[in-house]
């Protein structure tokens, strides 16, 4: 299932809510939504994770480090959602952190 690219600009340091998580990933089970909210990430971190999920190549080319911390956690969760939807194994930027 593709992630929804949603603008979280202007929300800054506000912690993400259940509604933010649903807007970002669409239809996901309650456990997954709770995992996303449970990261304690901010709306800005969620927007960064969505940017990594959309296309990591430009971020890598700009010299950005692979996602870590809460952004890395969000990317890993979103990779699992995509892998489950596609029946694949996760293989994006967060999986390279292991």
N, CA, C and O of each residue as an XYZ file, in Angstrom:
392
protein
N       0.848     -1.158      0.000
C       0.000      0.000      0.000
C       0.900      1.230      0.000
O       1.774      1.342      0.860
N       0.714      2.154     -0.938
C       1.561      3.344     -0.958
C       1.257      4.261      0.217
O       0.112      4.383      0.653
N       2.304      4.901      0.720
C       2.129      5.865      1.796
C       1.475      7.111      1.215
O       1.675      7.447      0.048
N       0.717      7.766      2.019
C       0.099      9.017      1.595
C       1.047     10.150      1.900
O       1.475     10.326      3.041
N       1.373     10.914      0.887
C       2.237     12.065      1.108
C       1.355     13.191      1.628
O       0.519     13.734      0.907
N       1.556     13.517      2.857
C       0.740     14.507      3.536
C       1.642     15.595      4.072
O       2.722     15.311      4.590
N       1.219     16.807      3.954
C       2.006     17.916      4.466
C       1.768     18.072      5.963
O       0.631     18.208      6.413
N       2.849     18.050      6.720
C       2.775     18.286      8.155
C       3.516     19.573      8.503
O       3.875     19.794      9.660
N       3.746     20.432      7.487
C       4.434     21.697      7.729
C       3.604     22.551      8.667
O       2.374     22.540      8.630
N       4.299     23.279      9.496
C       3.618     24.162     10.420
C       3.254     23.485     11.734
O       2.815     24.149     12.673
N       3.433     22.166     11.808
C       3.107     21.453     13.039
C       4.339     21.328     13.934
O       4.212     21.076     15.132
N       5.530     21.502     13.356
C       6.775     21.558     14.100
C       6.982     20.478     15.137
O       6.999     19.287     14.825
N       7.139     20.907     16.367
C       7.527     19.999     17.439
C       6.340     19.300     18.105
O       6.521     18.613     19.111
N       5.158     19.460     17.575
C       3.985     18.787     18.128
C       4.110     17.284     17.894
O       4.431     16.847     16.788
N       3.858     16.505     18.923
C       3.882     15.046     18.793
C       2.747     14.600     17.879
O       1.666     15.189     17.878
N       3.008     13.555     17.105
C       1.972     13.085     16.188
C       0.837     12.426     16.962
O       1.024     11.864     18.041
N      -0.318     12.517     16.378
C      -1.514     11.930     16.966
C      -1.944     10.728     16.145
O      -1.374     10.437     15.093
N      -2.951     10.041     16.638
C      -3.518      8.903     15.905
C      -4.007      9.359     14.534
O      -3.791      8.666     13.540
N      -4.659     10.512     14.471
C      -5.149     11.042     13.197
C      -4.005     11.326     12.228
O      -4.129     11.066     11.031
N      -2.882     11.862     12.741
C      -1.707     12.111     11.897
C      -1.196     10.794     11.305
O      -0.883     10.713     10.117
N      -1.119      9.773     12.147
C      -0.617      8.475     11.699
C      -1.524      7.883     10.626
O      -1.043      7.339      9.632
N      -2.818      7.989     10.823
C      -3.766      7.456      9.836
C      -3.655      8.236      8.531
O      -3.696      7.642      7.453
N      -3.514      9.563      8.614
C      -3.347     10.366      7.394
C      -2.085      9.960      6.649
O      -2.058      9.972      5.418
N      -1.037      9.598      7.387
C       0.247      9.267      6.776
C       0.247      7.893      6.115
O       0.780      7.736      5.016
N      -0.341      6.900      6.770
C      -0.233      5.532      6.263
C      -1.536      4.957      5.740
O      -1.549      3.856      5.190
N      -2.617      5.678      5.900
C      -3.892      5.162      5.400
C      -4.430      4.079      6.319
O      -4.266      4.126      7.538
N      -5.064      3.122      5.709
C      -5.710      2.053      6.477
C      -4.655      1.085      7.006
O      -4.074      0.306      6.252
N      -4.424      1.148      8.286
C      -3.512      0.218      8.955
C      -4.210     -0.232     10.229
O      -5.107      0.445     10.732
N      -3.791     -1.376     10.742
C      -4.437     -1.878     11.955
C      -4.087     -1.003     13.155
O      -3.128     -0.231     13.128
N      -4.887     -1.144     14.200
C      -4.723     -0.306     15.395
C      -3.361     -0.490     16.048
O      -2.810      0.461     16.602
N      -2.813     -1.694     15.991
C      -1.500     -1.943     16.600
C      -0.429     -1.143     15.871
O       0.434     -0.536     16.505
N      -0.480     -1.141     14.550
C       0.499     -0.398     13.762
C       0.378      1.095     14.010
O       1.386      1.786     14.163
N      -0.856      1.598     14.051
C      -1.065      3.018     14.340
C      -0.513      3.347     15.724
O       0.119      4.388     15.906
N      -0.743      2.480     16.690
C      -0.219      2.688     18.046
C       1.310      2.671     18.050
O       1.933      3.431     18.792
N       1.920      1.813     17.228
C       3.383      1.780     17.141
C       3.915      3.107     16.605
O       4.915      3.630     17.096
N       3.240      3.641     15.600
C       3.679      4.913     15.015
C       3.580      6.026     16.052
O       4.535      6.776     16.253
N       2.436      6.135     16.706
C       2.245      7.162     17.729
C       3.212      6.925     18.891
O       3.746      7.874     19.465
N       3.430      5.658     19.230
C       4.291      5.292     20.344
C       5.758      5.629     20.154
O       6.525      5.592     21.116
N       6.167      5.957     18.932
C       7.558      6.370     18.729
C       7.854      7.692     19.413
O       9.009      8.016     19.691
N       6.792      8.460     19.684
C       6.989      9.780     20.282
C       7.483     10.802     19.284
O       7.948     11.873     19.671
N       7.387     10.482     17.995
C       7.886     11.365     16.947
C       7.045     12.626     16.838
O       5.874     12.656     17.218
N       7.669     13.652     16.316
C       6.975     14.903     16.042
C       6.416     14.856     14.623
O       6.760     13.980     13.830
N       5.556     15.807     14.325
C       5.006     15.912     12.972
C       6.129     16.140     11.962
O       6.078     15.625     10.845
N       7.128     16.901     12.351
C       8.273     17.147     11.469
C       9.030     15.852     11.180
O       9.440     15.616     10.044
N       9.217     15.016     12.196
C       9.897     13.732     12.000
C       9.058     12.802     11.123
O       9.601     12.060     10.305
N       7.749     12.843     11.293
C       6.869     12.041     10.444
C       6.985     12.498      8.992
O       7.037     11.668      8.084
N       7.026     13.801      8.768
C       7.181     14.322      7.406
C       8.512     13.871      6.805
O       8.573     13.537      5.621
N       9.574     13.859      7.603
C      10.880     13.404      7.117
C      10.833     11.919      6.764
O      11.375     11.506      5.739
N      10.189     11.122      7.607
C      10.073      9.684      7.330
C       9.279      9.453      6.046
O       9.627      8.581      5.249
N       8.226     10.222      5.843
C       7.441     10.097      4.613
C       8.284     10.464      3.391
O       8.149      9.848      2.334
N       9.155     11.469      3.537
C      10.042     11.844      2.429
C      10.992     10.702      2.094
O      11.235     10.429      0.918
N      11.532     10.030      3.107
C      12.392      8.867      2.873
C      11.623      7.760      2.174
O      12.141      7.116      1.262
N      10.400      7.543      2.597
C       9.599      6.469      1.991
C       9.231      6.794      0.548
O       9.157      5.896     -0.291
N       9.003      8.054      0.260
C       8.609      8.462     -1.091
C       9.754      8.219     -2.069
O       9.549      7.650     -3.141
N      10.954      8.648     -1.701
C      12.099      8.485     -2.591
C      13.356      8.850     -1.833
O      13.616     10.027     -1.584
N      14.144      7.841     -1.462
C      15.326      8.110     -0.654
C      16.529      8.583     -1.460
O      17.459      9.145     -0.882
N      16.541      8.376     -2.767
C      17.701      8.728     -3.577
C      18.073     10.208     -3.508
O      19.245     10.522     -3.305
N      17.107     11.142     -3.671
C      17.495     12.556     -3.568
C      18.052     12.916     -2.191
O      18.961     13.739     -2.089
N      17.517     12.310     -1.138
C      18.008     12.617      0.210
C      19.431     12.112      0.388
O      20.263     12.786      0.995
N      19.709     10.927     -0.141
C      21.065     10.380     -0.062
C      22.009     11.233     -0.896
O      23.124     11.528     -0.464
N      21.571     11.634     -2.095
C      22.403     12.477     -2.962
C      22.690     13.832     -2.340
O      23.724     14.434     -2.631
N      21.803     14.324     -1.492
C      22.015     15.591     -0.797
C      22.900     15.423      0.438
O      23.122     16.379      1.181
N      23.402     14.217      0.654
C      24.298     13.966      1.766
C      23.610     13.686      3.080
O      24.260     13.666      4.125
N      22.301     13.467      3.053
C      21.565     13.137      4.287
C      21.980     11.741      4.739
O      22.135     10.834      3.922
N      22.154     11.582      6.023
C      22.430     10.260      6.583
C      21.171      9.413      6.523
O      20.058      9.937      6.469
N      21.355      8.106      6.532
C      20.201      7.216      6.583
C      19.403      7.534      7.835
O      19.972      7.939      8.849
N      18.101      7.356      7.775
C      17.268      7.728      8.921
C      17.636      6.937     10.170
O      17.898      5.736     10.115
N      17.648      7.638     11.287
C      17.927      6.993     12.566
C      16.993      7.583     13.605
O      16.195      8.470     13.298
N      17.087      7.103     14.813
C      16.234      7.608     15.879
C      14.767      7.386     15.563
O      14.383      6.353     15.015
N      13.957      8.363     15.914
C      12.509      8.225     15.705
C      12.148      8.185     14.224
O      11.217      7.482     13.832
N      12.876      8.935     13.398
C      12.617      8.899     11.957
C      12.895      7.496     11.433
O      12.131      6.967     10.626
N      13.982      6.900     11.890
C      14.311      5.536     11.489
C      13.260      4.530     11.935
O      12.924      3.602     11.199
N      12.744      4.719     13.148
C      11.673      3.842     13.638
C      10.438      3.956     12.756
O       9.829      2.949     12.392
N      10.075      5.181     12.416
C       8.899      5.398     11.564
C       9.092      4.761     10.193
O       8.183      4.119      9.668
N      10.283      4.940      9.612
C      10.564      4.354      8.302
C      10.467      2.830      8.381
O       9.900      2.198      7.490
N      11.015      2.241      9.439
C      10.954      0.781      9.589
C       9.507      0.298      9.685
O       9.150     -0.712      9.079
N       8.684      1.002     10.431
C       7.267      0.625     10.555
C       6.579      0.740      9.202
O       5.831     -0.153      8.804
N       6.831      1.842      8.494
C       6.195      2.045      7.193
C       6.686      1.035      6.158
O       5.924      0.625      5.282
N       7.958      0.631      6.253
C       8.469     -0.406      5.350
C       7.741     -1.724      5.593
O       7.425     -2.450      4.651
N       7.478     -2.025      6.860
C       6.731     -3.251      7.179
C       5.327     -3.201      6.589
O       4.832     -4.200      6.067
N       4.689     -2.037      6.673
C       3.348     -1.887      6.108
C       3.393     -2.147      4.604
O       2.565     -2.888      4.074
N       4.361     -1.535      3.918
C       4.487     -1.731      2.473
C       4.805     -3.178      2.139
O       4.238     -3.740      1.202
N       5.713     -3.785      2.903
C       6.083     -5.174      2.636
C       4.886     -6.100      2.828
O       4.671     -7.016      2.034
N       4.115     -5.862      3.872
C       2.917     -6.674      4.097
C       1.933     -6.520      2.951
O       1.314     -7.491      2.516
N       1.794     -5.297      2.466
C       0.852     -5.034      1.376
C       1.321     -5.663      0.070
O       0.509     -6.096     -0.748
N       2.638     -5.711     -0.120
C       3.195     -6.260     -1.353
C       3.597     -7.718     -1.216
O       3.885     -8.380     -2.214
N       3.619     -8.223      0.008
C       4.053     -9.600      0.237
C       5.554     -9.768      0.129
O       6.038    -10.878     -0.089
N       6.308     -8.666      0.282
C       7.764     -8.675      0.178
C       8.395     -8.532      1.549
O       7.721     -8.326      2.558
N       9.712     -8.649      1.545
C      10.494     -8.364      2.740
C      10.881     -6.887      2.710
O      11.119     -6.335      1.636
N      10.949     -6.238      3.879
C      11.406     -4.853      3.902
C      12.822     -4.757      3.348
O      13.626     -5.667      3.550
N      13.138     -3.668      2.652
C      14.465     -3.534      2.086
C      14.879     -2.108      1.829
O      15.779     -1.875      1.021
N      14.270     -1.153      2.474
C      14.572      0.259      2.262
C      15.657      0.747      3.183
O      16.408     -0.054      3.739
N      15.752      2.052      3.356
C      16.833      2.644      4.123
C      16.938      2.159      5.561
O      18.047      1.953      6.055
N      15.832      1.976      6.233
C      15.890      1.552      7.644
C      16.443      0.145      7.772
O      17.113     -0.163      8.757
N      16.181     -0.708      6.809
C      16.673     -2.079      6.899
C      18.189     -2.136      6.748
O      18.813     -3.124      7.137
N      18.784     -1.092      6.189
C      20.226     -1.032      6.043
C      20.927     -0.668      7.342
O      22.152     -0.746      7.437
N      20.142     -0.269      8.348
C      20.720      0.140      9.632
C      21.113     -1.043     10.492
O      21.898     -0.891     11.427
N      20.588     -2.205     10.196
C      20.808     -3.377     11.047
C      22.172     -3.975     10.868
O      22.502     -4.967     11.518
